[in-house]
């Protein structure tokens, strides 16, 4: 009787090993993964061929563009400390 139960256990193990070899090792999660992101990027792109356009941009000349960049860089400088020059003379001095 005990010999039969050992044979059944070994048969069960062998069957499970054989069936495990038939299982796919890499599951197919989603064949359309990333399509929503790519669609959203495509819908938000105004001109997909903009990098191919060699015409110069209009609206700012070199002097105005330089002034804009200088103002941008100066916006990150720490401002000088504010000195309070307004005093009201109250007291005995």
PDB file of N, CA, C and O in Angstrom:
ATOM      1  N   UNK A   1       0.819  -1.186   0.000  1.00  0.00           N
ATOM      2  CA  UNK A   1       0.000   0.000   0.000  1.00  0.00           C
ATOM      3  C   UNK A   1       0.871   1.261   0.000  1.00  0.00           C
ATOM      4  O   UNK A   1       0.598   2.225  -0.715  1.00  0.00           O
ATOM      5  N   UNK A   2       1.918   1.225   0.817  1.00  0.00           N
ATOM      6  CA  UNK A   2       2.806   2.369   0.884  1.00  0.00           C
ATOM      7  C   UNK A   2       3.574   2.519  -0.437  1.00  0.00           C
ATOM      8  O   UNK A   2       3.863   3.640  -0.856  1.00  0.00           O
ATOM      9  N   UNK A   3       3.895   1.437  -1.073  1.00  0.00           N
ATOM     10  CA  UNK A   3       4.596   1.440  -2.352  1.00  0.00           C
ATOM     11  C   UNK A   3       3.746   2.095  -3.441  1.00  0.00           C
ATOM     12  O   UNK A   3       4.265   2.775  -4.326  1.00  0.00           O
ATOM     13  N   UNK A   4       2.410   1.875  -3.359  1.00  0.00           N
ATOM     14  CA  UNK A   4       1.479   2.462  -4.329  1.00  0.00           C
ATOM     15  C   UNK A   4       1.394   3.980  -4.157  1.00  0.00           C
ATOM     16  O   UNK A   4       1.343   4.714  -5.144  1.00  0.00           O
ATOM     17  N   UNK A   5       1.377   4.447  -2.916  1.00  0.00           N
ATOM     18  CA  UNK A   5       1.287   5.893  -2.678  1.00  0.00           C
ATOM     19  C   UNK A   5       2.567   6.601  -3.128  1.00  0.00           C
ATOM     20  O   UNK A   5       2.508   7.732  -3.610  1.00  0.00           O
ATOM     21  N   UNK A   6       3.697   5.960  -2.978  1.00  0.00           N
ATOM     22  CA  UNK A   6       4.956   6.557  -3.443  1.00  0.00           C
ATOM     23  C   UNK A   6       4.946   6.643  -4.966  1.00  0.00           C
ATOM     24  O   UNK A   6       5.405   7.630  -5.540  1.00  0.00           O
ATOM     25  N   UNK A   7       4.416   5.598  -5.620  1.00  0.00           N
ATOM     26  CA  UNK A   7       4.331   5.616  -7.081  1.00  0.00           C
ATOM     27  C   UNK A   7       3.381   6.718  -7.556  1.00  0.00           C
ATOM     28  O   UNK A   7       3.650   7.374  -8.562  1.00  0.00           O
ATOM     29  N   UNK A   8       2.291   6.922  -6.851  1.00  0.00           N
ATOM     30  CA  UNK A   8       1.341   7.984  -7.223  1.00  0.00           C
ATOM     31  C   UNK A   8       1.972   9.369  -7.045  1.00  0.00           C
ATOM     32  O   UNK A   8       1.785  10.254  -7.880  1.00  0.00           O
ATOM     33  N   UNK A   9       2.707   9.546  -5.969  1.00  0.00           N
ATOM     34  CA  UNK A   9       3.379  10.831  -5.728  1.00  0.00           C
ATOM     35  C   UNK A   9       4.424  11.095  -6.813  1.00  0.00           C
ATOM     36  O   UNK A   9       4.525  12.207  -7.331  1.00  0.00           O
ATOM     37  N   UNK A  10       5.198  10.065  -7.151  1.00  0.00           N
ATOM     38  CA  UNK A  10       6.206  10.232  -8.197  1.00  0.00           C
ATOM     39  C   UNK A  10       5.557  10.467  -9.558  1.00  0.00           C
ATOM     40  O   UNK A  10       6.080  11.239 -10.362  1.00  0.00           O
ATOM     41  N   UNK A  11       4.447   9.825  -9.825  1.00  0.00           N
ATOM     42  CA  UNK A  11       3.734  10.033 -11.084  1.00  0.00           C
ATOM     43  C   UNK A  11       3.190  11.458 -11.146  1.00  0.00           C
ATOM     44  O   UNK A  11       3.239  12.105 -12.192  1.00  0.00           O
ATOM     45  N   UNK A  12       2.678  11.934 -10.029  1.00  0.00           N
ATOM     46  CA  UNK A  12       2.177  13.317  -9.977  1.00  0.00           C
ATOM     47  C   UNK A  12       3.292  14.327 -10.190  1.00  0.00           C
ATOM     48  O   UNK A  12       3.112  15.309 -10.911  1.00  0.00           O
ATOM     49  N   UNK A  13       4.439  14.094  -9.571  1.00  0.00           N
ATOM     50  CA  UNK A  13       5.584  14.983  -9.756  1.00  0.00           C
ATOM     51  C   UNK A  13       6.080  14.957 -11.203  1.00  0.00           C
ATOM     52  O   UNK A  13       6.395  15.999 -11.779  1.00  0.00           O
ATOM     53  N   UNK A  14       6.143  13.774 -11.773  1.00  0.00           N
ATOM     54  CA  UNK A  14       6.591  13.657 -13.165  1.00  0.00           C
ATOM     55  C   UNK A  14       5.641  14.349 -14.120  1.00  0.00           C
ATOM     56  O   UNK A  14       6.069  15.018 -15.060  1.00  0.00           O
ATOM     57  N   UNK A  15       4.344  14.186 -13.878  1.00  0.00           N
ATOM     58  CA  UNK A  15       3.348  14.848 -14.726  1.00  0.00           C
ATOM     59  C   UNK A  15       3.462  16.366 -14.613  1.00  0.00           C
ATOM     60  O   UNK A  15       3.386  17.077 -15.616  1.00  0.00           O
ATOM     61  N   UNK A  16       3.644  16.855 -13.397  1.00  0.00           N
ATOM     62  CA  UNK A  16       3.751  18.311 -13.224  1.00  0.00           C
ATOM     63  C   UNK A  16       5.021  18.858 -13.876  1.00  0.00           C
ATOM     64  O   UNK A  16       5.016  19.973 -14.398  1.00  0.00           O
ATOM     65  N   UNK A  17       6.088  18.097 -13.850  1.00  0.00           N
ATOM     66  CA  UNK A  17       7.334  18.543 -14.499  1.00  0.00           C
ATOM     67  C   UNK A  17       7.159  18.586 -16.007  1.00  0.00           C
ATOM     68  O   UNK A  17       7.612  19.520 -16.668  1.00  0.00           O
ATOM     69  N   UNK A  18       6.492  17.557 -16.551  1.00  0.00           N
ATOM     70  CA  UNK A  18       6.260  17.523 -18.004  1.00  0.00           C
ATOM     71  C   UNK A  18       5.352  18.669 -18.419  1.00  0.00           C
ATOM     72  O   UNK A  18       5.613  19.323 -19.428  1.00  0.00           O
ATOM     73  N   UNK A  19       4.294  18.924 -17.665  1.00  0.00           N
ATOM     74  CA  UNK A  19       3.378  20.022 -18.004  1.00  0.00           C
ATOM     75  C   UNK A  19       4.039  21.383 -17.831  1.00  0.00           C
ATOM     76  O   UNK A  19       3.706  22.322 -18.554  1.00  0.00           O
ATOM     77  N   UNK A  20       4.961  21.508 -16.895  1.00  0.00           N
ATOM     78  CA  UNK A  20       5.662  22.781 -16.702  1.00  0.00           C
ATOM     79  C   UNK A  20       6.539  23.100 -17.904  1.00  0.00           C
ATOM     80  O   UNK A  20       6.765  24.271 -18.208  1.00  0.00           O
ATOM     81  N   UNK A  21       7.032  22.085 -18.586  1.00  0.00           N
ATOM     82  CA  UNK A  21       7.829  22.306 -19.793  1.00  0.00           C
ATOM     83  C   UNK A  21       6.995  22.834 -20.939  1.00  0.00           C
ATOM     84  O   UNK A  21       7.532  23.453 -21.858  1.00  0.00           O
ATOM     85  N   UNK A  22       5.686  22.601 -20.904  1.00  0.00           N
ATOM     86  CA  UNK A  22       4.806  23.091 -21.973  1.00  0.00           C
ATOM     87  C   UNK A  22       4.372  24.532 -21.742  1.00  0.00           C
ATOM     88  O   UNK A  22       3.917  25.199 -22.671  1.00  0.00           O
ATOM     89  N   UNK A  23       4.509  25.010 -20.525  1.00  0.00           N
ATOM     90  CA  UNK A  23       4.069  26.371 -20.217  1.00  0.00           C
ATOM     91  C   UNK A  23       4.998  27.380 -20.857  1.00  0.00           C
ATOM     92  O   UNK A  23       6.197  27.143 -20.999  1.00  0.00           O
ATOM     93  N   UNK A  24       4.425  28.509 -21.240  1.00  0.00           N
ATOM     94  CA  UNK A  24       5.246  29.557 -21.849  1.00  0.00           C
ATOM     95  C   UNK A  24       6.073  30.229 -20.764  1.00  0.00           C
ATOM     96  O   UNK A  24       5.574  30.503 -19.672  1.00  0.00           O
ATOM     97  N   UNK A  25       7.329  30.491 -21.065  1.00  0.00           N
ATOM     98  CA  UNK A  25       8.214  31.065 -20.058  1.00  0.00           C
ATOM     99  C   UNK A  25       8.044  32.576 -19.952  1.00  0.00           C
ATOM    100  O   UNK A  25       8.376  33.156 -18.918  1.00  0.00           O
ATOM    101  N   UNK A  26       7.539  33.222 -20.990  1.00  0.00           N
ATOM    102  CA  UNK A  26       7.380  34.669 -20.974  1.00  0.00           C
ATOM    103  C   UNK A  26       5.935  35.004 -21.322  1.00  0.00           C
ATOM    104  O   UNK A  26       5.521  34.794 -22.462  1.00  0.00           O
ATOM    105  N   UNK A  27       5.165  35.515 -20.383  1.00  0.00           N
ATOM    106  CA  UNK A  27       3.763  35.809 -20.674  1.00  0.00           C
ATOM    107  C   UNK A  27       3.636  37.040 -21.578  1.00  0.00           C
ATOM    108  O   UNK A  27       4.438  37.971 -21.501  1.00  0.00           O
ATOM    109  N   UNK A  28       2.638  37.022 -22.411  1.00  0.00           N
ATOM    110  CA  UNK A  28       2.334  38.168 -23.258  1.00  0.00           C
ATOM    111  C   UNK A  28       1.405  39.061 -22.449  1.00  0.00           C
ATOM    112  O   UNK A  28       0.224  38.755 -22.291  1.00  0.00           O
ATOM    113  N   UNK A  29       1.937  40.162 -21.940  1.00  0.00           N
ATOM    114  CA  UNK A  29       1.136  41.023 -21.071  1.00  0.00           C
ATOM    115  C   UNK A  29       0.178  41.883 -21.871  1.00  0.00           C
ATOM    116  O   UNK A  29      -1.028  41.870 -21.627  1.00  0.00           O
ATOM    117  N   UNK A  30       0.706  42.623 -22.817  1.00  0.00           N
ATOM    118  CA  UNK A  30      -0.154  43.490 -23.606  1.00  0.00           C
ATOM    119  C   UNK A  30       0.576  43.839 -24.886  1.00  0.00           C
ATOM    120  O   UNK A  30       1.655  44.429 -24.854  1.00  0.00           O
ATOM    121  N   UNK A  31      -0.007  43.477 -26.002  1.00  0.00           N
ATOM    122  CA  UNK A  31       0.648  43.750 -27.276  1.00  0.00           C
ATOM    123  C   UNK A  31       0.546  45.217 -27.661  1.00  0.00           C
ATOM    124  O   UNK A  31       1.275  45.669 -28.545  1.00  0.00           O
ATOM    125  N   UNK A  32      -0.337  45.971 -27.023  1.00  0.00           N
ATOM    126  CA  UNK A  32      -0.521  47.386 -27.348  1.00  0.00           C
ATOM    127  C   UNK A  32       0.065  48.301 -26.277  1.00  0.00           C
ATOM    128  O   UNK A  32      -0.323  49.464 -26.171  1.00  0.00           O
ATOM    129  N   UNK A  33       0.992  47.779 -25.489  1.00  0.00           N
ATOM    130  CA  UNK A  33       1.570  48.582 -24.417  1.00  0.00           C
ATOM    131  C   UNK A  33       2.362  49.755 -24.987  1.00  0.00           C
ATOM    132  O   UNK A  33       3.219  49.564 -25.849  1.00  0.00           O
ATOM    133  N   UNK A  34       2.081  50.963 -24.511  1.00  0.00           N
ATOM    134  CA  UNK A  34       2.767  52.160 -24.966  1.00  0.00           C
ATOM    135  C   UNK A  34       2.058  52.889 -26.082  1.00  0.00           C
ATOM    136  O   UNK A  34       2.445  54.005 -26.428  1.00  0.00           O
ATOM    137  N   UNK A  35       1.016  52.282 -26.663  1.00  0.00           N
ATOM    138  CA  UNK A  35       0.312  52.939 -27.761  1.00  0.00           C
ATOM    139  C   UNK A  35      -0.383  54.213 -27.308  1.00  0.00           C
ATOM    140  O   UNK A  35      -0.419  55.188 -28.059  1.00  0.00           O
ATOM    141  N   UNK A  36      -0.934  54.232 -26.103  1.00  0.00           N
ATOM    142  CA  UNK A  36      -1.634  55.420 -25.607  1.00  0.00           C
ATOM    143  C   UNK A  36      -0.667  56.584 -25.433  1.00  0.00           C
ATOM    144  O   UNK A  36      -1.002  57.723 -25.757  1.00  0.00           O
ATOM    145  N   UNK A  37       0.530  56.304 -24.923  1.00  0.00           N
ATOM    146  CA  UNK A  37       1.527  57.362 -24.733  1.00  0.00           C
ATOM    147  C   UNK A  37       1.994  57.893 -26.081  1.00  0.00           C
ATOM    148  O   UNK A  37       2.118  59.104 -26.266  1.00  0.00           O
ATOM    149  N   UNK A  38       2.253  56.994 -27.020  1.00  0.00           N
ATOM    150  CA  UNK A  38       2.694  57.428 -28.346  1.00  0.00           C
ATOM    151  C   UNK A  38       1.616  58.220 -29.061  1.00  0.00           C
ATOM    152  O   UNK A  38       1.925  59.177 -29.770  1.00  0.00           O
ATOM    153  N   UNK A  39       0.351  57.840 -28.889  1.00  0.00           N
ATOM    154  CA  UNK A  39      -0.740  58.582 -29.497  1.00  0.00           C
ATOM    155  C   UNK A  39      -0.857  59.978 -28.887  1.00  0.00           C
ATOM    156  O   UNK A  39      -1.067  60.958 -29.602  1.00  0.00           O
ATOM    157  N   UNK A  40      -0.721  60.063 -27.564  1.00  0.00           N
ATOM    158  CA  UNK A  40      -0.804  61.367 -26.895  1.00  0.00           C
ATOM    159  C   UNK A  40       0.332  62.277 -27.347  1.00  0.00           C
ATOM    160  O   UNK A  40       0.117  63.470 -27.564  1.00  0.00           O
ATOM    161  N   UNK A  41       1.551  61.726 -27.492  1.00  0.00           N
ATOM    162  CA  UNK A  41       2.671  62.550 -27.974  1.00  0.00           C
ATOM    163  C   UNK A  41       2.414  63.028 -29.396  1.00  0.00           C
ATOM    164  O   UNK A  41       2.700  64.180 -29.722  1.00  0.00           O
ATOM    165  N   UNK A  42       1.883  62.163 -30.240  1.00  0.00           N
ATOM    166  CA  UNK A  42       1.607  62.548 -31.624  1.00  0.00           C
ATOM    167  C   UNK A  42       0.528  63.617 -31.694  1.00  0.00           C
ATOM    168  O   UNK A  42       0.607  64.514 -32.532  1.00  0.00           O
ATOM    169  N   UNK A  43      -0.476  63.539 -30.830  1.00  0.00           N
ATOM    170  CA  UNK A  43      -1.552  64.523 -30.839  1.00  0.00           C
ATOM    171  C   UNK A  43      -1.097  65.871 -30.294  1.00  0.00           C
ATOM    172  O   UNK A  43      -1.697  66.895 -30.622  1.00  0.00           O
ATOM    173  N   UNK A  44      -0.054  65.899 -29.471  1.00  0.00           N
ATOM    174  CA  UNK A  44       0.422  67.150 -28.895  1.00  0.00           C
ATOM    175  C   UNK A  44       1.534  67.793 -29.714  1.00  0.00           C
ATOM    176  O   UNK A  44       1.995  68.883 -29.374  1.00  0.00           O
ATOM    177  N   UNK A  45       1.969  67.144 -30.776  1.00  0.00           N
ATOM    178  CA  UNK A  45       3.018  67.694 -31.618  1.00  0.00           C
ATOM    179  C   UNK A  45       2.390  68.577 -32.678  1.00  0.00           C
ATOM    180  O   UNK A  45       1.618  68.101 -33.511  1.00  0.00           O
ATOM    181  N   UNK A  46       2.714  69.854 -32.651  1.00  0.00           N
ATOM    182  CA  UNK A  46       2.123  70.796 -33.589  1.00  0.00           C
ATOM    183  C   UNK A  46       2.647  70.566 -34.995  1.00  0.00           C
ATOM    184  O   UNK A  46       1.868  70.480 -35.944  1.00  0.00           O
ATOM    185  N   UNK A  47       3.951  70.468 -35.135  1.00  0.00           N
ATOM    186  CA  UNK A  47       4.548  70.270 -36.451  1.00  0.00           C
ATOM    187  C   UNK A  47       5.605  69.169 -36.336  1.00  0.00           C
ATOM    188  O   UNK A  47       6.713  69.424 -35.863  1.00  0.00           O
ATOM    189  N   UNK A  48       5.273  67.954 -36.762  1.00  0.00           N
ATOM    190  CA  UNK A  48       6.245  66.871 -36.613  1.00  0.00           C
ATOM    191  C   UNK A  48       7.476  67.030 -37.496  1.00  0.00           C
ATOM    192  O   UNK A  48       8.504  66.405 -37.231  1.00  0.00           O
ATOM    193  N   UNK A  49       7.395  67.850 -38.539  1.00  0.00           N
ATOM    194  CA  UNK A  49       8.527  68.059 -39.434  1.00  0.00           C
ATOM    195  C   UNK A  49       9.288  69.342 -39.111  1.00  0.00           C
ATOM    196  O   UNK A  49       9.997  69.861 -39.973  1.00  0.00           O
ATOM    197  N   UNK A  50       9.161  69.856 -37.917  1.00  0.00           N
ATOM    198  CA  UNK A  50       9.799  71.121 -37.553  1.00  0.00           C
ATOM    199  C   UNK A  50      11.323  71.033 -37.611  1.00  0.00           C
ATOM    200  O   UNK A  50      11.981  72.026 -37.921  1.00  0.00           O
ATOM    201  N   UNK A  51      11.880  69.897 -37.327  1.00  0.00           N
ATOM    202  CA  UNK A  51      13.335  69.781 -37.344  1.00  0.00           C
ATOM    203  C   UNK A  51      13.893  69.835 -38.764  1.00  0.00           C
ATOM    204  O   UNK A  51      15.083  70.092 -38.946  1.00  0.00           O
ATOM    205  N   UNK A  52      13.064  69.601 -39.759  1.00  0.00           N
ATOM    206  CA  UNK A  52      13.507  69.631 -41.152  1.00  0.00           C
ATOM    207  C   UNK A  52      13.434  71.051 -41.747  1.00  0.00           C
ATOM    208  O   UNK A  52      13.988  71.305 -42.817  1.00  0.00           O
ATOM    209  N   UNK A  53      12.750  71.968 -41.052  1.00  0.00           N
ATOM    210  CA  UNK A  53      12.560  73.332 -41.553  1.00  0.00           C
ATOM    211  C   UNK A  53      13.832  74.142 -41.322  1.00  0.00           C
ATOM    212  O   UNK A  53      14.295  74.261 -40.188  1.00  0.00           O
ATOM    213  N   UNK A  54      14.398  74.701 -42.395  1.00  0.00           N
ATOM    214  CA  UNK A  54      15.644  75.464 -42.275  1.00  0.00           C
ATOM    215  C   UNK A  54      15.429  76.972 -42.375  1.00  0.00           C
ATOM    216  O   UNK A  54      16.400  77.728 -42.370  1.00  0.00           O
ATOM    217  N   UNK A  55      14.184  77.421 -42.466  1.00  0.00           N
ATOM    218  CA  UNK A  55      13.949  78.867 -42.535  1.00  0.00           C
ATOM    219  C   UNK A  55      14.215  79.482 -41.163  1.00  0.00           C
ATOM    220  O   UNK A  55      13.886  78.880 -40.141  1.00  0.00           O
ATOM    221  N   UNK A  56      14.805  80.674 -41.132  1.00  0.00           N
ATOM    222  CA  UNK A  56      15.104  81.297 -39.837  1.00  0.00           C
ATOM    223  C   UNK A  56      13.836  81.746 -39.121  1.00  0.00           C
ATOM    224  O   UNK A  56      12.841  82.107 -39.750  1.00  0.00           O
ATOM    225  N   UNK A  57      13.893  81.717 -37.825  1.00  0.00           N
ATOM    226  CA  UNK A  57      12.759  82.161 -37.022  1.00  0.00           C
ATOM    227  C   UNK A  57      12.653  83.674 -37.087  1.00  0.00           C
ATOM    228  O   UNK A  57      13.668  84.369 -37.139  1.00  0.00           O
ATOM    229  N   UNK A  58      11.435  84.186 -37.085  1.00  0.00           N
ATOM    230  CA  UNK A  58      11.211  85.631 -37.153  1.00  0.00           C
ATOM    231  C   UNK A  58      10.668  86.101 -35.808  1.00  0.00           C
ATOM    232  O   UNK A  58      10.113  85.314 -35.041  1.00  0.00           O
ATOM    233  N   UNK A  59      10.833  87.390 -35.534  1.00  0.00           N
ATOM    234  CA  UNK A  59      10.276  87.954 -34.320  1.00  0.00           C
ATOM    235  C   UNK A  59      11.326  88.557 -33.414  1.00  0.00           C
ATOM    236  O   UNK A  59      11.058  89.567 -32.763  1.00  0.00           O
ATOM    237  N   UNK A  60      12.500  87.982 -33.349  1.00  0.00           N
ATOM    238  CA  UNK A  60      13.565  88.533 -32.514  1.00  0.00           C
ATOM    239  C   UNK A  60      14.834  88.639 -33.342  1.00  0.00           C
ATOM    240  O   UNK A  60      15.250  87.689 -34.004  1.00  0.00           O
ATOM    241  N   UNK A  61      15.443  89.827 -33.289  1.00  0.00           N
ATOM    242  CA  UNK A  61      16.755  89.951 -33.909  1.00  0.00           C
ATOM    243  C   UNK A  61      17.814  89.612 -32.858  1.00  0.00           C
ATOM    244  O   UNK A  61      17.471  89.313 -31.714  1.00  0.00           O
ATOM    245  N   UNK A  62      19.049  89.653 -33.217  1.00  0.00           N
ATOM    246  CA  UNK A  62      20.120  89.274 -32.305  1.00  0.00           C
ATOM    247  C   UNK A  62      20.201  90.138 -31.063  1.00  0.00           C
ATOM    248  O   UNK A  62      20.437  89.633 -29.965  1.00  0.00           O
ATOM    249  N   UNK A  63      20.005  91.458 -31.234  1.00  0.00           N
ATOM    250  CA  UNK A  63      20.112  92.371 -30.103  1.00  0.00           C
ATOM    251  C   UNK A  63      18.980  92.126 -29.098  1.00  0.00           C
ATOM    252  O   UNK A  63      19.221  92.088 -27.891  1.00  0.00           O
ATOM    253  N   UNK A  64      17.761  91.962 -29.586  1.00  0.00           N
ATOM    254  CA  UNK A  64      16.627  91.727 -28.688  1.00  0.00           C
ATOM    255  C   UNK A  64      16.746  90.367 -28.003  1.00  0.00           C
ATOM    256  O   UNK A  64      16.443  90.238 -26.817  1.00  0.00           O
ATOM    257  N   UNK A  65      17.183  89.360 -28.744  1.00  0.00           N
ATOM    258  CA  UNK A  65      17.346  88.034 -28.146  1.00  0.00           C
ATOM    259  C   UNK A  65      18.421  88.058 -27.071  1.00  0.00           C
ATOM    260  O   UNK A  65      18.277  87.401 -26.040  1.00  0.00           O
ATOM    261  N   UNK A  66      19.493  88.802 -27.296  1.00  0.00           N
ATOM    262  CA  UNK A  66      20.544  88.926 -26.290  1.00  0.00           C
ATOM    263  C   UNK A  66      20.039  89.606 -25.029  1.00  0.00           C
ATOM    264  O   UNK A  66      20.396  89.213 -23.919  1.00  0.00           O
ATOM    265  N   UNK A  67      19.204  90.629 -25.203  1.00  0.00           N
ATOM    266  CA  UNK A  67      18.646  91.322 -24.043  1.00  0.00           C
ATOM    267  C   UNK A  67      17.735  90.389 -23.236  1.00  0.00           C
ATOM    268  O   UNK A  67      17.730  90.421 -22.006  1.00  0.00           O
ATOM    269  N   UNK A  68      16.975  89.567 -23.942  1.00  0.00           N
ATOM    270  CA  UNK A  68      16.094  88.621 -23.255  1.00  0.00           C
ATOM    271  C   UNK A  68      16.914  87.612 -22.456  1.00  0.00           C
ATOM    272  O   UNK A  68      16.584  87.315 -21.308  1.00  0.00           O
ATOM    273  N   UNK A  69      17.959  87.095 -23.044  1.00  0.00           N
ATOM    274  CA  UNK A  69      18.811  86.121 -22.344  1.00  0.00           C
ATOM    275  C   UNK A  69      19.488  86.767 -21.142  1.00  0.00           C
ATOM    276  O   UNK A  69      19.573  86.154 -20.078  1.00  0.00           O
ATOM    277  N   UNK A  70      19.977  88.012 -21.300  1.00  0.00           N
ATOM    278  CA  UNK A  70      20.612  88.704 -20.168  1.00  0.00           C
ATOM    279  C   UNK A  70      19.622  88.908 -19.022  1.00  0.00           C
ATOM    280  O   UNK A  70      19.965  88.708 -17.857  1.00  0.00           O
ATOM    281  N   UNK A  71      18.395  89.306 -19.358  1.00  0.00           N
ATOM    282  CA  UNK A  71      17.378  89.509 -18.326  1.00  0.00           C
ATOM    283  C   UNK A  71      17.050  88.189 -17.639  1.00  0.00           C
ATOM    284  O   UNK A  71      16.841  88.150 -16.426  1.00  0.00           O
ATOM    285  N   UNK A  72      17.006  87.127 -18.403  1.00  0.00           N
ATOM    286  CA  UNK A  72      16.738  85.795 -17.837  1.00  0.00           C
ATOM    287  C   UNK A  72      17.851  85.404 -16.868  1.00  0.00           C
ATOM    288  O   UNK A  72      17.566  84.920 -15.773  1.00  0.00           O
ATOM    289  N   UNK A  73      19.095  85.603 -17.244  1.00  0.00           N
ATOM    290  CA  UNK A  73      20.214  85.239 -16.370  1.00  0.00           C
ATOM    291  C   UNK A  73      20.239  86.111 -15.119  1.00  0.00           C
ATOM    292  O   UNK A  73      20.550  85.621 -14.033  1.00  0.00           O
ATOM    293  N   UNK A  74      19.917  87.380 -15.255  1.00  0.00           N
ATOM    294  CA  UNK A  74      19.910  88.273 -14.093  1.00  0.00           C
ATOM    295  C   UNK A  74      18.781  87.942 -13.131  1.00  0.00           C
ATOM    296  O   UNK A  74      18.856  88.299 -11.956  1.00  0.00           O
ATOM    297  N   UNK A  75      17.735  87.268 -13.602  1.00  0.00           N
ATOM    298  CA  UNK A  75      16.619  86.926 -12.716  1.00  0.00           C
ATOM    299  C   UNK A  75      17.020  85.898 -11.669  1.00  0.00           C
ATOM    300  O   UNK A  75      16.316  85.722 -10.675  1.00  0.00           O
ATOM    301  N   UNK A  76      18.158  85.209 -11.882  1.00  0.00           N
ATOM    302  CA  UNK A  76      18.607  84.210 -10.923  1.00  0.00           C
ATOM    303  C   UNK A  76      19.635  84.760  -9.940  1.00  0.00           C
ATOM    304  O   UNK A  76      20.046  84.051  -9.021  1.00  0.00           O
ATOM    305  N   UNK A  77      20.053  85.998 -10.115  1.00  0.00           N
ATOM    306  CA  UNK A  77      20.990  86.602  -9.176  1.00  0.00           C
ATOM    307  C   UNK A  77      20.249  86.984  -7.902  1.00  0.00           C
ATOM    308  O   UNK A  77      19.064  87.318  -7.936  1.00  0.00           O
ATOM    309  N   UNK A  78      20.958  86.932  -6.781  1.00  0.00           N
ATOM    310  CA  UNK A  78      20.321  87.339  -5.525  1.00  0.00           C
ATOM    311  C   UNK A  78      20.257  88.860  -5.476  1.00  0.00           C
ATOM    312  O   UNK A  78      21.248  89.538  -5.749  1.00  0.00           O
ATOM    313  N   UNK A  79      19.111  89.385  -5.134  1.00  0.00           N
ATOM    314  CA  UNK A  79      18.990  90.846  -5.079  1.00  0.00           C
ATOM    315  C   UNK A  79      19.770  91.415  -3.899  1.00  0.00           C
ATOM    316  O   UNK A  79      19.989  90.720  -2.907  1.00  0.00           O
ATOM    317  N   UNK A  80      20.193  92.685  -4.002  1.00  0.00           N
ATOM    318  CA  UNK A  80      20.913  93.292  -2.872  1.00  0.00           C
ATOM    319  C   UNK A  80      19.974  93.444  -1.674  1.00  0.00           C
ATOM    320  O   UNK A  80      18.765  93.598  -1.849  1.00  0.00           O
ATOM    321  N   UNK A  81      20.520  93.401  -0.473  1.00  0.00           N
ATOM    322  CA  UNK A  81      19.656  93.522   0.703  1.00  0.00           C
ATOM    323  C   UNK A  81      18.986  94.898   0.746  1.00  0.00           C
ATOM    324  O   UNK A  81      19.574  95.917   0.385  1.00  0.00           O
ATOM    325  N   UNK A  82      17.755  94.882   1.195  1.00  0.00           N
ATOM    326  CA  UNK A  82      16.983  96.126   1.281  1.00  0.00           C
ATOM    327  C   UNK A  82      17.389  96.853   2.561  1.00  0.00           C
ATOM    328  O   UNK A  82      17.346  96.287   3.654  1.00  0.00           O
ATOM    329  N   UNK A  83      17.779  98.103   2.405  1.00  0.00           N
ATOM    330  CA  UNK A  83      18.168  98.922   3.552  1.00  0.00           C
ATOM    331  C   UNK A  83      17.036  99.900   3.818  1.00  0.00           C
ATOM    332  O   UNK A  83      16.630 100.655   2.934  1.00  0.00           O
ATOM    333  N   UNK A  84      16.544  99.880   5.019  1.00  0.00           N
ATOM    334  CA  UNK A  84      15.441 100.762   5.380  1.00  0.00           C
ATOM    335  C   UNK A  84      15.997 102.149   5.669  1.00  0.00           C
ATOM    336  O   UNK A  84      16.682 102.355   6.670  1.00  0.00           O
ATOM    337  N   UNK A  85      15.702 103.089   4.795  1.00  0.00           N
ATOM    338  CA  UNK A  85      16.205 104.455   4.977  1.00  0.00           C
ATOM    339  C   UNK A  85      15.161 105.367   5.600  1.00  0.00           C
ATOM    340  O   UNK A  85      15.471 106.503   5.958  1.00  0.00           O
ATOM    341  N   UNK A  86      13.950 104.898   5.734  1.00  0.00           N
ATOM    342  CA  UNK A  86      12.889 105.714   6.311  1.00  0.00           C
ATOM    343  C   UNK A  86      12.829 105.442   7.805  1.00  0.00           C
ATOM    344  O   UNK A  86      12.509 104.331   8.228  1.00  0.00           O
ATOM    345  N   UNK A  87      13.134 106.447   8.597  1.00  0.00           N
ATOM    346  CA  UNK A  87      13.059 106.298  10.046  1.00  0.00           C
ATOM    347  C   UNK A  87      12.246 107.428  10.618  1.00  0.00           C
ATOM    348  O   UNK A  87      12.291 108.558  10.132  1.00  0.00           O
ATOM    349  N   UNK A  88      11.517 107.116  11.636  1.00  0.00           N
ATOM    350  CA  UNK A  88      10.735 108.136  12.325  1.00  0.00           C
ATOM    351  C   UNK A  88      11.459 108.391  13.650  1.00  0.00           C
ATOM    352  O   UNK A  88      11.642 107.483  14.460  1.00  0.00           O
ATOM    353  N   UNK A  89      11.855 109.619  13.847  1.00  0.00           N
ATOM    354  CA  UNK A  89      12.623 109.961  15.051  1.00  0.00           C
ATOM    355  C   UNK A  89      11.744 110.081  16.265  1.00  0.00           C
ATOM    356  O   UNK A  89      11.218 111.155  16.557  1.00  0.00           O
ATOM    357  N   UNK A  90      11.584 109.002  16.966  1.00  0.00           N
ATOM    358  CA  UNK A  90      10.838 109.021  18.213  1.00  0.00           C
ATOM    359  C   UNK A  90      11.819 108.611  19.307  1.00  0.00           C
ATOM    360  O   UNK A  90      12.395 107.524  19.272  1.00  0.00           O
ATOM    361  N   UNK A  91      11.989 109.470  20.242  1.00  0.00           N
ATOM    362  CA  UNK A  91      12.900 109.143  21.321  1.00  0.00           C
ATOM    363  C   UNK A  91      13.601 110.400  21.808  1.00  0.00           C
ATOM    364  O   UNK A  91      13.271 111.508  21.385  1.00  0.00           O
ATOM    365  N   UNK A  92      14.563 110.225  22.693  1.00  0.00           N
ATOM    366  CA  UNK A  92      15.200 111.372  23.303  1.00  0.00           C
ATOM    367  C   UNK A  92      16.470 111.794  22.579  1.00  0.00           C
ATOM    368  O   UNK A  92      17.034 112.829  22.934  1.00  0.00           O
ATOM    369  N   UNK A  93      16.945 111.068  21.603  1.00  0.00           N
ATOM    370  CA  UNK A  93      18.207 111.431  20.938  1.00  0.00           C
ATOM    371  C   UNK A  93      18.027 112.536  20.007  1.00  0.00           C
ATOM    372  O   UNK A  93      18.986 112.964  19.366  1.00  0.00           O
TER     373      UNK A  93
END
